[in-house]
Amino acid sequence: MPEGHSVRRLARQLDDVFAGRPLRVSSPQGRFAAGAALLDGREFLTAEAHGKQLFAHFEGGQVLRVHLGLYGAFSFGGDETFRGASSIGAPRRIGEREAYDDGADVGYAGPPEPVGQVRARLVAEHGWADLRGPSACEVLTVPEADAVRARLGPDSLAPGTPAAGREEFARRLGATGTVVAAALMNQSLIAGVGNIYRAEALFRAGLDPWTRGRDIPGGLLRGLWDDVCVLMADGVRDGRIITTRPGHRTDRQAPVWPDHAYYTYQRQGLPCLVCGTPIRLAELSARKLYWCPGCQGETGTA
């Protein structure tokens, strides 16, 4: 599932392509036909991300809410004025890296014929975007969108300083009896963290993933928040997740991505880059959890 940094980059790209322009909105698949009719012809104002949720604002107080889920993705194209990723989201056959092409469509004369199950198509004079496979795609009023956001936890990528959400994060995580590995995936406690950031941030903090939130000192929780802020900001900048520190990479001459990008994620059975202990894999809340028992603890069970 695309994590918070991808949705933040998606919002920025939608702004770059569409902000200030009236859009033709349709649903080639048909499942979003009613919602598309509400947005068709309206000016696109701005797109915002809160964690894994995207909120695209249109004139008239209409808000397109999108949650990409496990399979959702936007594809983009346009004329010579369009520059950016050609695809953002899942499925990630190329990992946490966005897809790029060589530039604008040659002889651009509008979007191509829809390919596959296109839930929503957004078209402006100079570019287009197709949405496929989201878990949520709906039109809300501004108060309804605000209510969705109110149910989410603090977002480490929210505008302002990282300190803005630190105390709220520490309060929420410190009050839960849930193990921290599950709590970090709870979007009502912290918005935007997915499976990769969860595993990697816990490793970097030296935290046993099976420790309950209420048993973690407040200072350690605040440090965890600060590190998540740094890692996700790097993801927004780079368009991919890289969490390893230079001194821990086994081959400093090799490209960091993808073989030297992670400490634990999808490295089960391989030696830890820090202590050499084999990385373990378990299932927690129907998601795969990776951790190093040498650096993080031997518990291995809730």
N, C-alpha and C positions, 0 to 999 in steps of 0.2 A: 504494500500500500504506500503510495507517495506520502512522504512525511512533510512536516511544516515548511521546510525550506523550499520544496518544490512548489507548493501552493503559493508561497510568497512570490516566487519568480513568475509563476503563472499570472498572478494579479498584475505584476509589473508589465508583463508582456501584453496582456489585454489592454492595459492603459496605453501602451505605446502604439498599438495597432488601431484602437477604436475610440479613445477618449475624445469627446467633443464632436463625434460624427453620428448621424442617424444610421441605424442599422436595419438591414433586412434580416428578419429572424424567422427561421422555419424549422420544421422537424421532419426531415426526410423519412425517418423511421415511422413517424406518426404518433409515438408514445408521448411526445411533448407538444402536440399540436395546439392544445388549448393555451398552454403557457406561452408558446411562441406567438400566438395571435395577440396576446396582451402586450408583448414587447415590440412587435414588428412596426417599424417606422419611427420608433422613439430614439432620441439621442442617448448614446452611451455616455454616462458621466464619469464614473470611476469604478475601479475594482479594488476590493479589500480582502485580505486574508486574515482569518483568526484561527490559528492552528491548522487543521486539515480542512477547514470550511472556507469556501470562496463566496464572497458577496459582491455581485456586480450590480451597480446602481444605474438605473435608467431614469430619464425625465418622467415626471408624473408620479414619483414615489414608488416605482416598481423596482423590486430587488430580485435578481436571479441568484438563488442559492444553489451551489453545486458542492457535493461531496464526492470526490473521485472514487473512494472505496478501493477495493482490491484491483479493479479492472478498468477504471475510468482514465481517460486521457484526452487531451486536446491536441489536434494537429492544426498547423498554420501554413499559410502561403499568401503570396501577394505579388505586387509589382516591384519595380526597382527600389521603391521607398521602404519595402519591408526588409528588416534585418532582425534575426532572432532565431530561437529554437524552432525547428519544424515540428517537434513533438515534445510535450511535457506531460508526464504522468505515467500510468501503467498501461499495458504490461511491460515490465522492465526486462526485456530480453538482453538489454545492454547494461543492466545493473542500474545504479543510481546516477546514471549519466543521461543527459538529455540528448535527443537526436537532432542533428543539424544537417542541412543540405548546403549546396554551393551558393545559395543566394536566392534571388527572385525567380519566379516562374518565367521561362522564356516566352515572349509574346503573350504576356498575361492579358486575358480577356475575361476575367472573372474566375470564380472557383470551378474546380473540375466536377464532373459528375460524382455524386456521393458513392463512397466505397464502404461496404459493410453497413452495420447498424448505426447510423448517425442519429443520435438522439436530438441534438440541436445544432443548427448551422447559423453562424453569425457572419454577415457579409457587409463590408463597407466599400467605399469606392476603390481603395487601394489594397485591401487585404481581406482575408476570411479566416474563420476558425471553425472546426468541426469537433463536436464533443461526442465521444463514444463510451458506453459502458459505465456511466457513473452509478453510484448507489443512491444518490439523491440529485434531482434536478427539478426545481420548482420555482414559481414566482410568488414572492411574499410582499407584503406591505413593509414599510420601514419599521413600524412597531413590532410586527411579527419577526422580522430579521433581528431586531434588537433583543427580543425575547430568546431567540436561539443563542445569540452570543452571550447572554447573561447566564446561560446554563453551562458555559465553557469555563475552564480554568484559565489562569494567566498564560499569556503567550510570550515566550522568550524573545520573539521577533517583533513585538509590538513597538510602535514608534516611541521614542524617548530612551531613557537610560535603562540598562538591564536591572538596575536596582528597583525599578518601579514595581515589579512583580515578585521580588525576592521574598519579602516578608509574608505575602499572601501564599506563595508556594510553600514556604516553611511551615506556615500555620496549617494549611490543608494536609500536607504530607505528614506532618507531625501529629496530627489528630487521628489518623487512620490506623486501624488494626490490620489492614491489608499488607501483604508483603510488598516491599518497595518495587520489585520487578513488575508486579501487577499494577501498582498504584501509578507508575510512570506512564502506563498505557491508558489510564483512565482520563479521558479528555475533560472531565469535569474537575479534575485536580490539576492538570497541566495540559495545555492545548498544543498539539503539534508533534509530540514525541511519538515515534513509531518503533518498530522492532529493532532497527539498526541503532538509532540513537539511544534507545533503552539499554541495550547490551553494552555499547561502547562507553556511555557516560558512567554506568555503574562500575565498569572495569577501571576507568581512569580515576574514579573516586575511591577505589579499593573497597567498595561496599559489597557485602554478601547479598546477593539478590533476594535471598529468602528472609532477610531481616524485615520485621514489621516497621511501618513508618513511625509509629509512636515510640519505637525503641532507638531511633537514630537521633543523635544530638543535633540541636538546632544549627550549630555552626557547620556541621557536615552537610546538612540539608541546604544551607545557604551556599556553600561551596559547590554542591551539585548543581544548583540552579545557575550559578555563574558560569560553570563549565558548559552546561547545555546552551547557554546564551552564546558563548564563544563558538562552539561547534556548529550550531545552526546558522549563525551569521556567516561562518566560513562556507557552509553549504549554499547559502544564497549567493555568495560571491562567486563560487566555483562551479555551481550547477551539479555538484556531486558530493558525496559524503566521504571525507578523509579524516580519520581520528587519530592515527598513529603519530607519535612524536618522532622527529628525524633520528634521534639517537637509538630508537628501538627498531628501526627498519633493518632487516637482515642484509639487504643488498642496496647500499646507498647510491649505486650507479644505475640501478634499474628504475624504470618509471614507477612512481608511487601507485598510480591507478593501473589495474585493480588489485594486483597481488600483494601490495604492501599498504593497503588503505585501512585495514581493520585490525583490532586486537583479538576479538573473539568471534564476531559475526561470521557464520558459515565456516569457522575454522575448527569445528569439532574434531578431536583426535590429534590435531597438530600441536606442537609444543608452543607454550605461551612465549611471546616475544620478549617478555621480561624475566620470567622465572623458569621457563622450560617445562612446566607442568602441562600435561595434555588438556586442551580445552574441552569442556564438557557441554553436552546438549541435553536439555530436558524439555518437557512440554508443560506450559503453564497457561491456563485459560485458553486452550486451543491454539496457542502460538508457540513457536520455538524460542527457547531461551538459551543463550550461550553465555558461559562464564568460566573463569579460571579459578579452580579450587585453591590453587597456591596463593594467588594474589587477593582473592576475594573471600575465601572461606570454604570449608568442607561440607557444609550442611547438606546441600543438594536436595532438600525436600522441605515442603511447607509444614 
